[in-house]
Amino acid sequence: MPRVVVDVMPKPEILDPQGKAVLGALPRLGFTGVTDVRQGKRFELEVEGELTEEVLEQVREMAATLLSNPVIEDFTVAVETTPAAVETVS
């Protein structure tokens, strides 16, 4: 079954308190060199049948209306061609 991945991230101008908390914790745990952290969400959708442009458009609509809050979040839709590789489509 084809898999489509939707990644949702806060818009750059939106404060990300979870990302800031992770950024603050990294040095306390001995990790250095990280200058910023943004935390988001990942959705993996397995779809029936052939992965057509119509199916991808439906996934984009799902992402815009249910999976993200378009006021404060951006999203990308990508097709996972193999478990280790993701091809971005939007």
Phi, psi and omega in degrees: 000135177295147179240132176245133182250129175247118175256128182242128181228149174298144176299151184304327183277357181268132177298137181240085184297327178293318177297319178296322178296318178296316179301320178290329182281332184303310179296326178294337179264005177093006179264131182234166174092355179269127183257343178200150176224133173237132180253136180223200181233151177231130176242132176247117183249121173265128185245150179281148172071202183283144180270096182260171177298327178295320178295316179297322178295323177295320177296319177300320178295319176301315181297320183285332185255335185235316189279340180226163171254101188296347178288322185238357184229149170251158177220156171234150177242129181224151177262126177272112183276328172219163180305333183261350184237140177233131178254118182284134181240358175208000000 
